[in-house]
Amino acid sequence: GRRVEAIYAKGADPEAWLLMHLYDPRANPQRPTSTCPSFRFLFKEEKVEGQTPADALPVQSPEGTAIVPTGEAVSLVEYLLSLKRDDTVPASMSHGKQAAKPAEAKPATP
């Protein structure tokens, strides 16, 4: 979540950036070689009569349709953006710092 807001979607809407990244990871000019797989199954092609839905992705779709996120896509984006805590990375993975040894269990007293 923090990386999306600070780096990838800097100056843009992080939710919109993530939705577009999930739909087509290589469409972003900043990351055209992304190795993230596409999660197009989290989106649906919806018939449009009149105005395009506000949540439609800015992608080309067949005439009279729009690509919109499903509830699962929106929930996944909300979850990913909630991952902003610095303490979620185990110490053993944080740039060469050694992980603290777990505290030894105290024997139960009768």
MDAnalysis code that builds the backbone (N, CA, C; Angstrom):
import MDAnalysis as mda
import numpy as np

u = mda.Universe.empty(330, n_residues=110, atom_resindex=np.repeat(np.arange(110), 3), trajectory=True)
u.add_TopologyAttr("name", ["N", "CA", "C"] * 110)
u.add_TopologyAttr("resid", np.arange(1, 111))
u.add_TopologyAttr("resname", ["GLY", "ARG", "ARG", "VAL", "GLU", "ALA", "ILE", "TYR", "ALA", "LYS", "GLY", "ALA", "ASP", "PRO", "GLU", "ALA", "TRP", "LEU", "LEU", "MET", "HIS", "LEU", "TYR", "ASP", "PRO", "ARG", "ALA", "ASN", "PRO", "GLN", "ARG", "PRO", "THR", "SER", "THR", "CYS", "PRO", "SER", "PHE", "ARG", "PHE", "LEU", "PHE", "LYS", "GLU", "GLU", "LYS", "VAL", "GLU", "GLY", "GLN", "THR", "PRO", "ALA", "ASP", "ALA", "LEU", "PRO", "VAL", "GLN", "SER", "PRO", "GLU", "GLY", "THR", "ALA", "ILE", "VAL", "PRO", "THR", "GLY", "GLU", "ALA", "VAL", "SER", "LEU", "VAL", "GLU", "TYR", "LEU", "LEU", "SER", "LEU", "LYS", "ARG", "ASP", "ASP", "THR", "VAL", "PRO", "ALA", "SER", "MET", "SER", "HIS", "GLY", "LYS", "GLN", "ALA", "ALA", "LYS", "PRO", "ALA", "GLU", "ALA", "LYS", "PRO", "ALA", "THR", "PRO"])
u.atoms.positions = np.array([
    [0.800, -1.191, 0.000],
    [0.000, 0.000, 0.000],
    [0.848, 1.261, 0.000],
    [1.843, 1.305, 0.850],
    [2.679, 2.506, 0.951],
    [3.459, 2.722, -0.348],
    [3.969, 1.647, -0.925],
    [4.744, 1.756, -2.161],
    [3.872, 2.268, -3.307],
    [2.648, 1.807, -3.391],
    [1.746, 2.268, -4.452],
    [1.530, 3.769, -4.333],
    [1.232, 4.241, -3.129],
    [0.957, 5.663, -2.933],
    [2.201, 6.524, -3.123],
    [3.345, 6.057, -2.640],
    [4.561, 6.874, -2.657],
    [5.332, 6.808, -3.970],
    [5.235, 5.690, -4.673],
    [6.078, 5.520, -5.857],
    [5.249, 5.410, -7.140],
    [4.439, 4.380, -7.241],
    [3.782, 4.077, -8.502],
    [2.665, 5.048, -8.859],
    [1.793, 5.356, -7.908],
    [0.646, 6.223, -8.194],
    [0.885, 7.641, -7.686],
    [2.130, 8.011, -7.553],
    [2.464, 9.330, -7.013],
    [1.731, 10.422, -7.805],
    [0.931, 11.198, -7.102],
    [0.186, 12.276, -7.740],
    [-1.093, 11.808, -8.420],
    [-1.415, 10.540, -8.325],
    [-2.631, 10.000, -8.938],
    [-3.451, 9.277, -7.876],
    [-4.591, 8.777, -8.268],
    [-5.458, 8.027, -7.362],
    [-4.903, 6.606, -7.208],
    [-4.448, 6.226, -6.000],
    [-3.861, 4.887, -5.819],
    [-4.844, 3.758, -6.112],
    [-6.114, 3.961, -5.798],
    [-7.109, 2.923, -6.052],
    [-7.261, 2.689, -7.561],
    [-7.359, 3.766, -8.315],
    [-7.476, 3.650, -9.775],
    [-6.219, 3.024, -10.364],
    [-5.044, 3.400, -9.835],
    [-3.789, 2.842, -10.334],
    [-3.757, 1.338, -10.113],
    [-4.127, 0.907, -8.901],
    [-4.101, -0.525, -8.586],
    [-5.107, -1.309, -9.420],
    [-6.292, -0.758, -9.606],
    [-7.284, -1.455, -10.434],
    [-6.753, -1.652, -11.852],
    [-6.177, -0.614, -12.402],
    [-5.630, -0.718, -13.750],
    [-4.461, -1.698, -13.782],
    [-3.635, -1.686, -12.737],
    [-2.491, -2.606, -12.666],
    [-2.968, -4.056, -12.577],
    [-4.029, -4.301, -11.823],
    [-4.555, -5.661, -11.730],
    [-5.132, -6.119, -13.067],
    [-5.759, -5.204, -13.787],
    [-6.353, -5.563, -15.078],
    [-5.279, -5.798, -16.139],
    [-4.322, -4.871, -16.234],
    [-3.258, -4.992, -17.232],
    [-1.956, -4.436, -16.659],
    [-1.168, -5.260, -15.993],
    [0.042, -4.795, -15.314],
    [1.068, -4.120, -16.229],
    [1.097, -4.478, -17.494],
    [2.101, -3.907, -18.391],
    [1.610, -2.669, -19.146],
    [0.408, -2.185, -18.830],
    [-0.126, -0.986, -19.489],
    [0.433, 0.293, -18.875],
    [1.021, 0.188, -17.694],
    [1.558, 1.360, -17.015],
    [2.903, 1.728, -17.642],
    [3.026, 2.956, -18.161],
    [4.289, 3.344, -18.801],
    [5.477, 3.368, -17.836],
    [5.211, 3.489, -16.527],
    [6.301, 3.477, -15.549],
    [6.805, 2.065, -15.275],
    [5.988, 1.064, -15.510],
    [6.361, -0.328, -15.253],
    [5.945, -1.237, -16.415],
    [6.405, -0.957, -17.634],
    [5.957, -1.763, -18.785],
    [6.468, -3.198, -18.767],
    [7.431, -3.506, -17.911],
    [7.968, -4.861, -17.845],
    [7.553, -5.572, -16.559],
    [6.466, -5.139, -15.960],
    [5.988, -5.750, -14.719],
    [5.815, -7.253, -14.910],
    [6.190, -8.008, -13.901],
    [6.030, -9.458, -13.953],
    [4.749, -9.909, -13.256],
    [3.976, -8.966, -12.780],
    [2.706, -9.280, -12.130],
    [1.755, -9.905, -13.158],
    [1.089, -10.987, -12.797],
    [0.124, -11.554, -13.740],
    [-1.124, -10.677, -13.826],
    [-1.846, -10.802, -14.896],
    [-3.091, -10.067, -15.063],
    [-4.196, -10.772, -14.275],
    [-5.045, -9.993, -13.649],
    [-6.177, -10.528, -12.891],
    [-7.475, -10.086, -13.557],
    [-7.551, -10.268, -14.866],
    [-8.721, -9.817, -15.628],
    [-10.005, -10.505, -15.190],
    [-9.896, -11.667, -14.576],
    [-11.090, -12.365, -14.105],
    [-11.790, -11.593, -12.979],
    [-11.113, -10.595, -12.416],
    [-11.718, -9.761, -11.377],
    [-12.487, -8.572, -11.966],
    [-12.634, -8.547, -13.279],
    [-13.319, -7.457, -13.969],
    [-14.369, -8.038, -14.892],
    [-15.368, -7.241, -15.213],
    [-16.409, -7.726, -16.124],
    [-16.682, -6.694, -17.211],
    [-17.113, -7.201, -18.345],
    [-17.498, -6.342, -19.455],
    [-18.985, -6.055, -19.276],
    [-19.313, -4.800, -19.145],
    [-20.679, -4.395, -18.861],
    [-21.240, -3.587, -20.032],
    [-22.483, -3.883, -20.418],
    [-23.117, -3.114, -21.493],
    [-23.376, -1.698, -20.991],
    [-23.134, -0.740, -21.868],
    [-23.309, 0.670, -21.514],
    [-24.376, 1.264, -22.419],
    [-25.379, 1.809, -21.788],
    [-26.412, 2.524, -22.528],
    [-26.392, 3.957, -22.024],
    [-25.823, 4.831, -22.804],
    [-25.714, 6.226, -22.381],
    [-24.338, 6.504, -21.815],
    [-24.310, 6.987, -20.580],
    [-23.053, 7.410, -19.952],
    [-22.236, 6.220, -19.440],
    [-20.924, 6.309, -19.616],
    [-20.007, 5.270, -19.129],
    [-19.988, 5.286, -17.608],
    [-19.996, 4.110, -16.946],
    [-19.954, 4.070, -15.478],
    [-18.712, 4.769, -14.933],
    [-18.849, 5.388, -13.778],
    [-17.739, 6.129, -13.165],
    [-16.565, 5.218, -12.830],
    [-16.831, 3.948, -12.531],
    [-15.752, 3.037, -12.145],
    [-15.156, 2.272, -13.326],
    [-15.562, 2.608, -14.555],
    [-15.022, 1.922, -15.739],
    [-13.536, 2.235, -15.901],
    [-12.787, 1.221, -16.303],
    [-11.355, 1.408, -16.543],
    [-11.139, 2.129, -17.867],
    [-10.060, 2.902, -17.950],
    [-9.773, 3.607, -19.200],
    [-9.063, 2.701, -20.208],
    [-9.764, 1.656, -20.613],
    [-9.208, 0.708, -21.586],
    [-10.186, 0.565, -22.741],
    [-9.670, 0.110, -23.864],
    [-10.517, -0.087, -25.029],
    [-11.342, -1.354, -24.827],
    [-12.619, -1.236, -25.090],
    [-13.507, -2.387, -24.997],
    [-14.443, -2.340, -26.209],
    [-15.127, -3.443, -26.487],
    [-16.034, -3.445, -27.635],
    [-17.065, -2.309, -27.537],
    [-17.512, -1.837, -28.668],
    [-18.478, -0.741, -28.741],
    [-19.698, -1.033, -27.856],
    [-20.073, -0.047, -27.071],
    [-21.249, -0.191, -26.219],
    [-20.996, -0.937, -24.926],
    [-19.724, -1.153, -24.582],
    [-19.389, -1.843, -23.336],
    [-18.313, -1.068, -22.583],
    [-18.157, -1.410, -21.334],
    [-17.094, -0.844, -20.501],
    [-16.553, -1.957, -19.609],
    [-15.304, -1.860, -19.241],
    [-14.681, -2.819, -18.325],
    [-14.780, -2.220, -16.927],
    [-15.448, -2.938, -16.032],
    [-15.640, -2.442, -14.665],
    [-15.156, -3.490, -13.664],
    [-14.660, -3.041, -12.503],
    [-14.196, -3.992, -11.497],
    [-15.368, -4.676, -10.801],
    [-15.154, -5.925, -10.429],
    [-16.146, -6.641, -9.625],
    [-15.941, -6.246, -8.166],
    [-16.824, -6.681, -7.310],
    [-16.678, -6.426, -5.881],
    [-15.392, -7.018, -5.332],
    [-14.999, -8.173, -5.884],
    [-13.753, -8.812, -5.440],
    [-12.551, -7.943, -5.777],
    [-12.546, -7.318, -6.945],
    [-11.430, -6.444, -7.331],
    [-11.348, -5.242, -6.401],
    [-12.484, -4.652, -6.107],
    [-12.514, -3.488, -5.206],
    [-12.050, -3.893, -3.811],
    [-12.494, -5.048, -3.333],
    [-12.070, -5.522, -2.010],
    [-10.573, -5.798, -1.968],
    [-10.040, -6.390, -3.023],
    [-8.610, -6.666, -3.076],
    [-7.811, -5.370, -3.047],
    [-8.240, -4.366, -3.790],
    [-7.546, -3.072, -3.804],
    [-7.614, -2.424, -2.427],
    [-8.764, -2.478, -1.774],
    [-8.885, -1.919, -0.422],
    [-7.916, -2.619, 0.525],
    [-7.828, -3.935, 0.405],
    [-6.911, -4.694, 1.252],
    [-5.460, -4.303, 0.972],
    [-5.079, -4.267, -0.299],
    [-3.697, -3.927, -0.649],
    [-3.320, -2.532, -0.154],
    [-4.242, -1.593, -0.261],
    [-3.949, -0.238, 0.208],
    [-3.901, -0.159, 1.734],
    [-4.492, -1.135, 2.407],
    [-4.442, -1.129, 3.876],
    [-3.090, -1.615, 4.395],
    [-2.278, -2.212, 3.543],
    [-0.977, -2.759, 3.946],
    [0.083, -1.659, 3.928],
    [-0.019, -0.725, 4.850],
    [0.890, 0.417, 4.864],
    [1.841, 0.386, 6.053],
    [1.738, -0.614, 6.884],
    [2.548, -0.659, 8.083],
    [3.958, -1.114, 7.771],
    [4.940, -0.428, 8.333],
    [6.337, -0.799, 8.118],
    [6.722, -2.077, 8.855],
    [5.984, -2.431, 9.905],
    [6.338, -3.602, 10.696],
    [5.746, -4.895, 10.131],
    [5.171, -4.865, 8.926],
    [4.621, -6.085, 8.345],
    [5.693, -6.930, 7.677],
    [6.892, -6.375, 7.455],
    [7.989, -7.125, 6.849],
    [8.781, -7.785, 7.977],
    [8.956, -9.104, 7.924],
    [9.744, -9.756, 8.965],
    [11.151, -9.164, 9.042],
    [11.662, -9.056, 10.241],
    [12.982, -8.455, 10.441],
    [14.049, -9.184, 9.636],
    [13.895, -10.488, 9.431],
    [14.893, -11.255, 8.689],
    [14.942, -10.857, 7.215],
    [13.916, -10.144, 6.728],
    [13.882, -9.743, 5.330],
    [14.188, -8.267, 5.149],
    [14.475, -7.555, 6.214],
    [14.623, -6.105, 6.110],
    [16.069, -5.684, 5.950],
    [16.549, -5.687, 4.749],
    [17.834, -5.125, 4.339],
    [19.008, -5.499, 5.240],
    [19.220, -6.773, 5.430],
    [20.400, -7.235, 6.135],
    [20.308, -7.214, 7.650],
    [19.248, -6.705, 8.205],
    [19.114, -6.717, 9.661],
    [18.786, -8.128, 10.100],
    [19.375, -8.522, 11.208],
    [19.115, -9.856, 11.703],
    [17.810, -9.899, 12.472],
    [17.118, -11.002, 12.327],
    [15.864, -11.172, 13.053],
    [16.162, -11.421, 14.522],
    [15.333, -10.893, 15.367],
    [15.474, -11.121, 16.803],
    [15.101, -12.566, 17.099],
    [15.802, -13.168, 18.053],
    [15.495, -14.541, 18.420],
    [14.177, -14.549, 19.192],
    [13.335, -15.537, 18.933],
    [12.076, -15.604, 19.675],
    [12.368, -15.881, 21.147],
    [11.539, -15.310, 21.993],
    [11.705, -15.519, 23.441],
    [11.424, -16.983, 23.760],
    [12.223, -17.518, 24.679],
    [12.030, -18.912, 25.062],
    [10.805, -19.000, 25.962],
    [10.070, -20.064, 25.797],
    [8.870, -20.275, 26.607],
    [9.274, -20.575, 28.044],
    [8.590, -19.953, 28.978],
    [8.855, -20.210, 30.385],
    [8.109, -21.469, 30.797],
    [8.750, -22.303, 31.610],
    [8.046, -23.518, 32.029],
    [6.844, -23.150, 32.908],
    [5.802, -23.906, 32.757],
    [4.588, -23.645, 33.546],
    [4.867, -23.974, 35.012],
    [4.428, -23.117, 35.909],
    [4.602, -23.372, 37.342],
    [3.354, -24.057, 37.870],
    [3.578, -25.103, 38.665],
    [2.407, -25.861, 39.168],
    [1.622, -25.101, 40.188],
])
